[in-house]
Amino acid sequence: MMDDLFLVEQVKQGNKNAYRFLILRYQRPLFKFLSGFGFPPQNIEDLAQEAFLKCYHSIASFDSNKGSFSSWLFIIAKHLALNEVKRKYRTNEQPMERLEQVVAVSEAVSLGDQISKKEKVQRLREAIAVLPLVFQNAIHLCCIDELELEDAAAIENVAIGTMKSRIFRGKNLLRKKLITEGVI
């Protein structure tokens, strides 16, 4: 089996077929990663295709001394996904149904409770959207997508301790904002 660096070098030399091997190798893992953002399947396919295209068009700038091809691909995909999430926040098309789990609200029984729960989830989404980007990413990856710390740290290209710190600080900022707004 050919390793990634060999295939990348082949692509840099103009061998388009070598890139097909990279796509086949990372297509499923990339789909699985992007599905963690809560997008519908069509959006996942679009984002994966865009990530592969961006990688292909900028393959000349890939530096194996800075990391592996897979890390580079997943970082590009992460940025595309987070941009899509931000766009959906602005247009109020929320892909992250699991935010309801982040808000510690008991199951609603009455219509009034359901409305209150939806308002709380919306306020939580808004509060996350105004956090500094490093904290948004950490909360999104570890709390909403439920990735392992090691995976989230690799995606963000930081140490595990840094990721823990970002989650802790992000949650504290989020908690303060939600208390101030009377959500919790």
N, C-alpha and C positions, 0 to 999 in steps of 0.2 A: 504494500500500500504506500502510495506517495505521500510524503509529509507536506504540510501546509507551505513551508518556506520554499520547497522545490516548486510547488504549483504557483505560488506567487511570483517567483522568478520567471517561470514560463509565461505567465500572463504579462509581466513587464516586458518580455521580449516579443510580445505580439501573439502568443498562442491563446486564442479565445477558448479553445476546447478545455484548456487547463482550468479556466474559471468555472466551467460547467461542473467539474469535479468538486470544486469548492462549494458551489451552490448545492449540489447533491449531498455533500457531507454536512452542511450546516442548515439546510432548509428546515428539517424537523425541529432541531433544537431552537432555532430562531422563532419558529411558529409557537413553540411551547413557551418561550420567554415572553413573546409579545402577547400571548393569550393571558398572561398574568396581569396585564393592564386592564383587563375587562372589556376589551373591544370585541365587536361582533366579528365572525370569521372573515367577512369581506374586507373589513378594515385591516385585519391582521395580514391578510394576503397582500394588500396594497402597501402596508408599511414594510413588510419583508422584502417585497420587490424593490421598493424605493431604497432600502438599506443596501441590498445587493448592487443596485445601480450606482449608488454613491460610492461604494467600495470599489467597484470596477473603474469608475471614472477618476478616482483619486488613488488608484493602486500604486502609482509612481511615487506617491509621498509616504507610502507605508514603510516604516522603519522597524525591522525585526528586533533591533536593540532596545526598543521602547516597550515591546510586548508582543504577544502572539497575535496571529491573524484573527483568531476567534474573539479575543478580547476587543480588538479594534472593530470588528464587525458588530459585536454586541453593544459597544459604546455608541456607535453610529445609530444602531437600532433604538437604543435607549433614548438618545436625543430626539430622534424622530417621534417616538412614542410620547415623550414628555411634551413636545411641541403640540402634538395632536390633543393631548389631555388639556393643555392650556387653552387651545382653540375651543375645545368643547366646554371648558369652564366659562369662557367668554360668551359663548352662544347658548349656554345652559343645557347642553346635551351631555349629560354625565354618563361616562362609561363604567363608573366604578360603583356598582351596586353594593359592594362590600363595605362601603362607608357607613352603612347602617350598623354594621357590626362594631365599628370603631366607636360610635356613639353608644354609650351604655344606657340604652332605653329599653324598658320592658316591652313585650309584645303589646301592641295597641288593640284594644277591644272596641271602643266606641269611635265614632267618626271624629269627635273632638280630639281624641288621643292620636288618631291617624294623622290628622292635620298637624298637630303639635310635633309628632315624630318627623314628618316631612320637613317642617320648618327647621327643626334642629339639624337634620342631615344637610339641608341647604346651607345653613349658617356654618356648619362644620366645613363644608366644601369651600365656602367663601373664606373662612379663616385659614385653611390650608393654602389657598391660592395666594394669600398675601404674605405668607412666610418667606423668608429668604430662600432662594432656590436650593441651596445645599440642604436645608432642613426639609423642604418640600420633597426633594428626591429621597432623602433618608426615610421619611415617614411613608412615602409612597411605596418604596421598594420593600421595606421591612414590615410595615403595619398593614398596608392595604394589599400589596402583592404577596405578602407573607414569604418573602425570600429569606433564606438563611443569611446570617450576618456575613459569612465568608463570601457568599455569592454577591451580595449587595456591595460589599467593600471592593470586590474585584471589578464590578461594573463601574463603580465610582472611581476606581483606581486610587483607593486610600487604604490605610491600615484598618484592621478590625476595630482597634481602640478608637480611631477617629470616627468610624461609622457609629459605634456605640455612643460616643459623645454627641454626634449630630442628632441621633434619635432622642437622646435624653434632653438635649437643649431644645430641639424642635417640639417635643411633647410639652415641655415646660412653657414655651412661648404660646403654643396652641391652647394649653389649659388656661393660661392667664387671659388670653384674648376671649375665650369662650366664657370664662367667669365674668369678665368685664361686660360682655354683651348679655349676660344673664341666661346663657344657653345651658350651663351646668351650675 
